[in-house]
Amino acid sequence: MLIAQEADVLTGGEGSDTYAIDASAGAFDQSVQIIDFNANEDQIEIMLNEEDYEQGQKNIRIETNDDGSSVVYFNNEEVLVVNSETPLLQKDIVLTTASYVDLTALEDTDEITEGDVQQKPLKTRMVAIPSTESLPDTDLDDLSGAPEIDDQVNEYAGSDHLTGSAGEDHMDGGAGEDTLLGGRGEDNLHGGDGDDQIRGGAHADQLWGDMGDDKLSGNKGNDTLTGGAGEDTLVGNRGDDGLYGNDGNDHLDGGSGEDVLFGGNGNDHLEGGSDDVRDFLKGGRGDDLLIAQEADVLTGGDGSDTFSIDASAGAFDNSAQIIDFNENEDQIEIVLDETNFDQGLKNIRVEPNETGQSVVYLNNEAIVAINSETPLSLADIGFSKANT
């Protein structure tokens, strides 16, 4: 998945790619360009704010340039130019609402900054979703026995328990402390106001905490979890997930898979997960804690951030990367197993590489490469022993 905003240029390459254009902030001065769209394999999503999304297709039109490229207009503003073998059709575009992160293309630099992302870590804290037996005597709306019905919409006041069917469910808990459980389809679940618990099903789901201190948990699919204004807990679990904390002091845990985590505003806690697959973590505004393992890419953003690299399991095949370390504000901590920690610093060294990064080596294996304004030394790095 490639996520872009104004003026970005996207090339998907081989495979079935998804181009997600974030137009939620309004008109573009410069349009996005897609270089190699394949209508038989690829997909285009345009992400709108809630007001524009409700207007649907009527504010979108597609025209063809003299050079054969297709131009997508929204509210009469040019937002996207698409190069493809055949003219772009209305059916080639999917409209969504989302709070996606502003990121920069990662293909060459493996860097997360403001722009677009080419997709689409302390230890795991699973979100416990209560069983129906443990729920208080409130409304109980159980749809689990329903047939495969798409677009099932539920919106209630009070504390509700909503369970999806085998189709593509759309559920809104409304006001109150709700529990929403997705079914086997690709579900869109909104908690609404209140402290809600939301869990996805077996496929790619979109979970929205909205207002309140919410707990969102993905499942097996490539899920998108979006917090709101409260102090939210987002856990991706299995799959290549996108987790977006937004406002509040949030806890994000990607779980297994190649995940993208963006804390947003607030002092956030981000964990990529315990596997060796590359995750992308960006703290955003605030004093954030970013916890990483092998191959993860970390960007702190504004504020005094702490980058914690867990090397307690041993050597890395691919080092982690810290994109924006500020030695005047930020901290780096490397977590070691008991043997390496007890041996002190004799097995650890810091050296610059050919690109100017400071690279930390453990037992002659690169653990993390750090971008900073000045070269770093061991004095700039903290070490701790892993809990066993």
Secondary structure per residue as TSV (DSSP state, phi and psi in degrees):
chain	resnum	aa	ss	phi	psi
A	1	M	-	360.0	131.8
A	2	L	E	-113.2	119.4
A	3	I	E	-108.9	127.5
A	4	A	E	-136.5	159.2
A	5	Q	-	-126.9	-164.3
A	6	E	T	-49.0	132.2
A	7	A	T	75.7	2.5
A	8	D	-	-76.2	151.7
A	9	V	E	-118.9	124.9
A	10	L	E	-118.0	134.0
A	11	T	-	-130.4	116.8
A	12	G	-	-80.7	-32.7
A	13	G	-	76.1	-158.3
A	14	E	S	-72.7	152.4
A	15	G	S	103.6	174.6
A	16	S	-	-90.3	106.3
A	17	D	-	-106.6	151.7
A	18	T	E	-115.6	123.8
A	19	Y	E	-103.0	113.8
A	20	A	E	-108.1	114.8
A	21	I	E	-102.4	116.3
A	22	D	E	-87.8	100.0
A	23	A	-	-108.6	23.2
A	24	S	T	-70.9	-19.2
A	25	A	T	-88.2	-6.1
A	26	G	-	115.3	-154.5
A	27	A	-	-64.5	149.6
A	28	F	-	-100.7	137.7
A	29	D	S	-77.8	-33.1
A	30	Q	S	-130.0	133.0
A	31	S	-	-76.3	158.2
A	32	V	E	-79.0	150.0
A	33	Q	E	-122.6	134.0
A	34	I	E	-109.7	122.9
A	35	I	E	-84.8	-33.9
A	36	D	E	-138.5	52.2
A	37	F	E	-71.7	131.9
A	38	N	-	-116.2	109.6
A	39	A	T	-62.9	-22.6
A	40	N	T	-82.0	-18.3
A	41	E	T	-125.4	-34.1
A	42	D	-	-96.5	169.2
A	43	Q	E	-139.5	144.2
A	44	I	E	-115.3	128.5
A	45	E	E	-117.3	133.9
A	46	I	E	-111.8	119.7
A	47	M	E	-94.9	123.5
A	48	L	E	-117.4	161.3
A	49	N	-	-74.7	168.7
A	50	E	H	-58.9	-40.7
A	51	E	H	-63.8	-47.6
A	52	D	H	-67.3	-36.0
A	53	Y	H	-61.7	-37.4
A	54	E	H	-65.7	-23.6
A	55	Q	H	-76.3	-19.9
A	56	G	G	65.6	-147.0
A	57	Q	G	-71.3	-15.2
A	58	K	G	-68.1	-20.4
A	59	N	G	-96.9	8.9
A	60	I	E	-115.1	137.1
A	61	R	E	-140.1	157.1
A	62	I	E	-124.2	131.2
A	63	E	E	-126.8	158.5
A	64	T	E	-108.7	128.0
A	65	N	-	-75.0	167.4
A	66	D	T	-62.3	-29.1
A	67	D	T	-83.6	3.1
A	68	G	S	93.1	-9.5
A	69	S	-	-73.1	154.2
A	70	S	E	-103.2	137.8
A	71	V	E	-115.4	128.3
A	72	V	E	-102.3	125.3
A	73	Y	E	-110.4	138.9
A	74	F	E	-127.9	124.2
A	75	N	T	52.4	40.2
A	76	N	T	66.4	12.5
A	77	E	E	-107.6	134.5
A	78	E	E	-72.4	119.6
A	79	V	E	-112.8	-21.8
A	80	L	E	-154.1	134.0
A	81	V	E	-116.6	127.2
A	82	V	E	-121.3	124.2
A	83	N	E	-94.7	122.0
A	84	S	E	-152.3	165.2
A	85	E	S	-70.1	-29.1
A	86	T	S	-125.3	153.8
A	87	P	-	-57.9	144.0
A	88	L	-	-70.9	139.3
A	89	L	-	-113.4	161.4
A	90	Q	G	-58.3	-34.4
A	91	K	G	-69.7	-15.3
A	92	D	G	-78.6	-6.8
A	93	I	E	-115.5	133.6
A	94	V	E	-113.5	131.0
A	95	L	E	-94.9	134.4
A	96	T	E	-136.1	165.4
A	97	T	E	-115.9	136.5
A	98	A	-	-161.6	162.6
A	99	S	-	-115.2	57.6
A	100	Y	-	-72.4	154.7
A	101	V	-	-74.9	147.9
A	102	D	-	-84.3	112.7
A	103	L	-	-131.9	168.9
A	104	T	-	-110.5	149.8
A	105	A	-	-54.9	135.2
A	106	L	-	-104.5	0.3
A	107	E	T	-58.9	-45.7
A	108	D	T	-100.3	-35.8
A	109	T	T	-101.4	-14.5
A	110	D	-	52.1	37.0
A	111	E	-	-114.0	139.3
A	112	I	-	-108.9	111.5
A	113	T	-	-138.1	-171.6
A	114	E	S	-67.7	128.7
A	115	G	S	153.7	-118.6
A	116	D	-	-133.2	158.4
A	117	V	E	-117.8	143.3
A	118	Q	E	-102.3	109.7
A	119	Q	-	-89.8	-123.0
A	120	K	-	16.9	360.0
A	121	P	-	360.0	360.0
A	122	L	-	360.0	-165.3
A	123	K	-	-82.3	170.3
A	124	T	-	-60.0	134.0
A	125	R	-	-116.1	100.9
A	126	M	-	-70.9	143.7
A	127	V	-	-89.3	122.1
A	128	A	-	-83.5	121.3
A	129	I	-	-98.4	120.5
A	130	P	-	-67.7	149.8
A	131	S	-	-75.2	166.5
A	132	T	G	-64.7	-27.4
A	133	E	G	-66.4	-27.9
A	134	S	G	-90.7	-2.0
A	135	L	S	-80.4	149.7
A	136	P	-	-69.1	167.9
A	137	D	S	-76.6	79.1
A	138	T	S	-122.4	-165.2
A	139	D	-	-59.0	138.4
A	140	L	-	-130.8	103.5
A	141	D	E	-111.9	102.0
A	142	D	E	-106.8	116.1
A	143	L	-	-104.6	10.9
A	144	S	T	-64.4	-23.0
A	145	G	T	-90.6	4.6
A	146	A	S	-74.7	154.4
A	147	P	-	-71.4	-177.7
A	148	E	S	-74.2	86.3
A	149	I	-	-109.8	123.2
A	150	D	S	-83.5	159.7
A	151	D	S	59.6	37.9
A	152	Q	E	-74.3	116.8
A	153	V	E	-109.2	129.2
A	154	N	E	-128.4	131.0
A	155	E	E	-147.4	112.4
A	156	Y	-	-136.7	153.9
A	157	A	S	-92.3	155.3
A	158	G	S	95.3	-177.5
A	159	S	S	-91.7	108.5
A	160	D	-	-109.5	155.1
A	161	H	E	-122.6	111.1
A	162	L	E	-117.6	128.8
A	163	T	E	-121.3	128.9
A	164	G	-	-76.5	167.5
A	165	S	-	-97.4	-164.5
A	166	A	S	-81.0	-9.4
A	167	G	S	-91.9	-163.1
A	168	E	-	-90.6	106.8
A	169	D	E	-98.5	144.1
A	170	H	E	-123.4	111.1
A	171	M	E	-126.6	139.9
A	172	D	E	-129.9	117.1
A	173	G	-	-71.9	-22.3
A	174	G	-	70.5	-155.1
A	175	A	S	-72.6	150.5
A	176	G	S	109.0	171.3
A	177	E	-	-92.7	100.6
A	178	D	-	-106.9	157.2
A	179	T	E	-121.3	119.3
A	180	L	E	-118.3	126.6
A	181	L	E	-120.2	120.8
A	182	G	-	-74.3	156.3
A	183	G	-	-94.1	-148.0
A	184	R	S	-88.4	-5.8
A	185	G	S	-92.7	-172.0
A	186	E	-	-88.5	103.0
A	187	D	-	-102.2	155.3
A	188	N	E	-124.4	106.7
A	189	L	E	-118.4	121.8
A	190	H	E	-112.1	128.5
A	191	G	-	-76.5	-32.5
A	192	G	-	76.1	-160.7
A	193	D	S	-69.7	152.3
A	194	G	S	103.6	169.3
A	195	D	S	-88.5	101.4
A	196	D	-	-106.5	158.5
A	197	Q	E	-122.1	123.2
A	198	I	E	-131.3	130.7
A	199	R	E	-130.8	132.9
A	200	G	-	-77.5	171.5
A	201	G	-	-101.4	-144.4
A	202	A	S	-84.4	-13.0
A	203	H	S	-116.2	-168.6
A	204	A	-	-76.0	109.0
A	205	D	-	-112.9	156.8
A	206	Q	E	-114.8	118.6
A	207	L	E	-115.2	131.8
A	208	W	E	-125.2	121.6
A	209	G	-	-76.6	-34.5
A	210	D	-	60.6	-140.8
A	211	M	S	-77.8	151.9
A	212	G	S	102.6	173.0
A	213	D	S	-91.1	98.2
A	214	D	-	-106.1	156.6
A	215	K	E	-121.2	115.2
A	216	L	E	-116.2	133.3
A	217	S	E	-134.5	121.0
A	218	G	-	-76.2	-175.2
A	219	N	-	-137.1	-121.8
A	220	K	S	-84.9	-21.4
A	221	G	S	-87.7	-178.3
A	222	N	-	-85.9	92.1
A	223	D	-	-97.7	156.9
A	224	T	E	-118.5	120.4
A	225	L	E	-116.7	124.6
A	226	T	E	-126.2	118.8
A	227	G	-	-80.2	-174.1
A	228	G	-	-132.3	-133.6
A	229	A	S	-85.5	-10.1
A	230	G	S	-94.1	-168.5
A	231	E	-	-94.5	98.0
A	232	D	-	-102.1	154.7
A	233	T	E	-117.5	120.6
A	234	L	E	-121.4	124.7
A	235	V	E	-126.5	120.2
A	236	G	-	-76.3	-35.6
A	237	N	-	62.0	-139.7
A	238	R	S	-78.7	151.2
A	239	G	S	104.9	170.1
A	240	D	S	-91.8	99.1
A	241	D	-	-108.3	156.1
A	242	G	E	-115.2	123.1
A	243	L	E	-120.6	125.9
A	244	Y	E	-130.4	110.3
A	245	G	-	-75.7	-34.3
A	246	N	-	61.3	-139.5
A	247	D	S	-76.3	156.7
A	248	G	S	97.1	166.4
A	249	N	S	-87.7	99.4
A	250	D	-	-106.4	157.3
A	251	H	E	-117.0	118.2
A	252	L	E	-119.6	130.5
A	253	D	E	-133.1	117.1
A	254	G	-	-71.5	-29.7
A	255	G	-	75.0	-153.3
A	256	S	S	-83.4	156.3
A	257	G	S	103.7	173.4
A	258	E	S	-89.5	102.5
A	259	D	-	-111.3	154.4
A	260	V	E	-117.0	123.3
A	261	L	E	-121.9	129.5
A	262	F	E	-131.7	116.1
A	263	G	-	-71.3	-38.4
A	264	G	-	82.2	-147.5
A	265	N	S	-79.5	145.2
A	266	G	S	109.7	171.6
A	267	N	S	-90.4	97.4
A	268	D	-	-104.0	158.5
A	269	H	E	-119.6	114.0
A	270	L	E	-119.0	130.4
A	271	E	E	-128.2	125.8
A	272	G	-	-72.4	-31.0
A	273	G	-	124.6	168.4
A	274	S	S	-95.6	1.6
A	275	D	S	-88.3	178.2
A	276	D	S	-99.6	18.8
A	277	V	S	-85.8	143.7
A	278	R	-	-68.0	128.7
A	279	D	-	-117.8	154.3
A	280	F	E	-117.0	119.9
A	281	L	E	-119.8	129.2
A	282	K	E	-131.6	125.1
A	283	G	-	-74.2	-39.6
A	284	G	-	83.8	-152.6
A	285	R	S	-81.2	136.2
A	286	G	S	120.8	173.2
A	287	D	-	-92.5	98.9
A	288	D	-	-106.0	154.8
A	289	L	E	-111.6	120.2
A	290	L	E	-115.4	119.4
A	291	I	E	-113.1	125.4
A	292	A	E	-131.6	160.5
A	293	Q	-	-127.0	-158.1
A	294	E	T	-53.2	134.0
A	295	A	T	75.1	-2.7
A	296	D	-	-73.5	151.6
A	297	V	E	-118.0	124.2
A	298	L	E	-120.0	132.3
A	299	T	E	-129.2	120.1
A	300	G	-	-76.6	-40.3
A	301	G	-	81.3	-161.6
A	302	D	S	-69.0	148.1
A	303	G	S	106.0	175.2
A	304	S	-	-92.4	103.9
A	305	D	-	-106.0	153.9
A	306	T	E	-116.8	124.2
A	307	F	E	-104.0	117.1
A	308	S	E	-113.4	118.4
A	309	I	E	-106.4	115.2
A	310	D	E	-87.7	100.8
A	311	A	-	-107.3	21.4
A	312	S	T	-71.5	-18.5
A	313	A	T	-86.0	-6.1
A	314	G	-	117.4	-159.2
A	315	A	-	-65.3	149.8
A	316	F	-	-99.0	136.7
A	317	D	S	-75.3	-32.9
A	318	N	S	-132.9	125.9
A	319	S	-	-71.5	153.5
A	320	A	E	-73.8	165.0
A	321	Q	E	-133.7	137.4
A	322	I	E	-112.3	120.9
A	323	I	S	-85.1	-34.3
A	324	D	-	-138.0	50.4
A	325	F	-	-70.3	128.0
A	326	N	-	-112.7	107.6
A	327	E	T	-65.2	-16.6
A	328	N	T	-83.4	-17.5
A	329	E	T	-125.9	-36.6
A	330	D	-	-95.9	167.3
A	331	Q	E	-131.7	147.2
A	332	I	E	-119.3	131.5
A	333	E	E	-127.5	132.2
A	334	I	E	-112.2	124.1
A	335	V	E	-93.0	123.8
A	336	L	E	-114.2	159.0
A	337	D	-	-74.4	172.2
A	338	E	H	-61.8	-39.8
A	339	T	H	-63.1	-51.3
A	340	N	H	-67.0	-36.2
A	341	F	H	-66.5	-41.6
A	342	D	H	-68.0	-24.1
A	343	Q	T	-82.2	2.3
A	344	G	T	69.5	-143.0
A	345	L	T	-98.1	7.8
A	346	K	T	-69.5	-20.8
A	347	N	T	-100.2	10.7
A	348	I	E	-123.9	138.3
A	349	R	E	-146.4	160.3
A	350	V	E	-123.7	128.1
A	351	E	E	-138.0	148.5
A	352	P	E	-77.9	148.0
A	353	N	-	-102.0	-175.9
A	354	E	T	-68.5	-18.3
A	355	T	T	-95.4	1.9
A	356	G	S	93.2	-1.6
A	357	Q	-	-74.0	152.0
A	358	S	E	-93.5	122.4
A	359	V	E	-110.0	128.1
A	360	V	E	-94.8	126.0
A	361	Y	E	-110.4	136.2
A	362	L	E	-121.1	119.4
A	363	N	T	51.5	42.9
A	364	N	T	67.5	12.8
A	365	E	E	-109.3	132.2
A	366	A	E	-67.9	126.2
A	367	I	E	-101.2	-46.1
A	368	V	E	-151.0	138.6
A	369	A	E	-107.9	131.2
A	370	I	E	-122.5	126.7
A	371	N	-	-88.1	125.1
A	372	S	-	-151.1	162.0
A	373	E	S	-68.4	-31.7
A	374	T	S	-128.6	153.5
A	375	P	-	-60.0	145.0
A	376	L	-	-100.7	159.7
A	377	S	-	-128.3	177.0
A	378	L	G	-60.2	-26.6
A	379	A	G	-66.0	-19.9
A	380	D	G	-87.4	-2.9
A	381	I	E	-123.3	134.6
A	382	G	E	-97.4	154.4
A	383	F	E	-131.0	144.5
A	384	S	E	-142.5	163.6
A	385	K	E	-100.2	135.0
A	386	A	-	-66.5	144.9
A	387	N	-	-73.0	134.2
A	388	T	-	-118.8	360.0
